[in-house]
Amino acid sequence: MRAFYTSVLLCLLSVSGCAGVTSAGEAARFDPDQPTVLITGSNRGLGLEFARQYAALGWNVIATCRRPKAAAELQMLAAQFDRVAIEELDVTLDRDVQRVAEAYAGQPVDVLLNNAGIYGNLEKQTLGSFDYEELKRVLDVNTIGSLRMSEAFLGNVQAGRQKKIVSLGGGMGTPTIGSMFGGHYFMKMSKAAHISAMGTLQKDLEDTGIIVTMISPGRVDTQMLKDSGYTGKSISAEESATLVIEMIAKLKPEMGGRVILYNGRTIPW
């Protein structure tokens, strides 16, 4: 049975095609000798900071967001660095993900960084006032969106030298952290499901050399942290992104399927 799944997966990867860049437009400016990162939710916060820092390191950067024309800082970054390509992409829409995947068919991706995420309305995920449409929205972005991206770009990651799929967050989906306080149901549920999906994905990919890991970036001073209602101590997006990038560079196969803090500590789940 295991051999069957592996053969099916390798067939899917080969269909994606990854021998040389075949996409049009922005990717033509990429340096084939440099690694490539694909980042979702790149218009602000951590996503924008990841794009900045990877661009400064000389990487080819595919920076995606829902409304590129409104992403002024991201547009400025692309004007500064030739190897930053901006793509319109909503991780909840099959057609968007498929369109970008087709545009970059043949482009190796060393790191797929599933950064796009939402906290959801805090009141709507409090016991006694649940809004289940809000739950669907949070799950669609945080859980399904990352799985949708991971599946669509498997061939690209397989063609990359580093072969890493990294999802941001996850700590709140573990019993270790999630059970420390009440409320925040939808965020916790979405991250718990996300952990399960990424852990399963790692198992399916264990014979391909691809590493699938979730990295918790800490309490970062971003809009998502504000949406959580947290008002305590936090770290800057710049500091968090630096630490996460360093952690991504250190990832090894035995770290696949785990939830890791930005400081390298593994969170049991």
Buried (B, 14 or more C-beta within 10 A) or exposed (E): EEEEEBEEBEEEBEEBBBEEBBBEEBBEEBEEEEBBBBBBBBBBBBBBBBBBBBBEEEBBBBBBBBEBEEBEBBBEBBEEBEBBBBBBBBBBBEEBBEBBBEBBBBBBBBBBBBBBBBBBBBEBBBEEEBBEEBBEBBBBBBBBBBBBBBEBBBBBBBBBEBBBBBBBBBBBBBEEBBEEEEBBBBBBBBBBBBBEBBBEBBEBBBEBEBBBBBBBBBBBBBEBBEBBEEEEEBBEBBBBBBBBBEBBEEBEEEBBBBBBBBEEEEBEB
